[in-house]
Amino acid sequence: MYNGYIRLRKREKIMITNIDINTFNGSIPPAHDLVVYEKGGDALDGFTLYGFDEVGIFEGNLLVPQYCFMSSDHDISGYVKKEQ
């Protein structure tokens, strides 16, 4: 699992937590979206899913799909944390 931040605007950022959809057991956290995007790409270019029943629907549009939980927090400082 990877936790990262993408800078959008001053004092606004999006938190992205990648998940392995094949082993994840749980539910979508409150105030988060379930998103699928191209692995190595930008999660903001992905597709928002409205539930786990939609997993797989958009995979035909992606070479290597990556699932994540995405949430915004407008009150956090502007630091950017990237995958290492």
N, C-alpha and C positions, 0 to 999 in steps of 0.2 A: 504494500500500500504506500502511496506517496501523497504527501500533503504539500500543496503549493499555493502560491498567490500570484495573481496576474493583476498588474496595475491598470486601472481603467481611467480614473480621474484623480485629482488631488483629494486625498482622504476617502477614496472609495476603492474597494478592491473586491475581488471574487476569490473565495476559498474553494479549491478543487481538491477532492480526495479520491484518487483513483482506487477502483476495487476490481478484484477478480470475480467476474460475474458467475463463474463456474463453482466457486467455493464460498461465495458470500452467503451468509445466513442471517437474516434480520429484516428490517424494514427501512424505508426511506426516512432519514432523520427529519425532525421538524425543521421547517424553514429551509429545506434543501430541495433541489431538483435532481432527478436521476437523468443523466445525460450520456449519450454514446457519441463518440467522435473518432476521427482517424488517429490511431496511435502515432505519437510524434508530432501531431498537428496541434491546433488551437482548440481547446474545449469549447470556446465561445462560438466556434463554427459548427458545433455538433447539433444533435437532435435531442430535444427534451422528451422524455418518456413520462407518461402519466401513471405508470405502474409497472411492476415486474412482468405483467402479462404482455407487455409490448416488447420485451427483450427479444431480439432477433429480427424484428420487423425492418429495421433500417440497415442491417448488416450487409445487404446486397449492394448498398451505396458506398461501402467502405472496404478497403483492402485488408486492413488489420483494425478491427473495432476495439476501442477502449471505453470502458464504462467508468463513470465517476459520479460522485455526489458534488453538487455545486451550490454554493450559497453566497450571498453578498452581506457585507457588513460595512455600513457607511461610517461607522465611528472609529474604525481602527486606523492607525497611522499608515503612511504610504510605503512601508517597506515591502520589498518583493522577495519572495522565497521561491527558488526554482529547483527543479530536479537536479540532483548531483550525479 
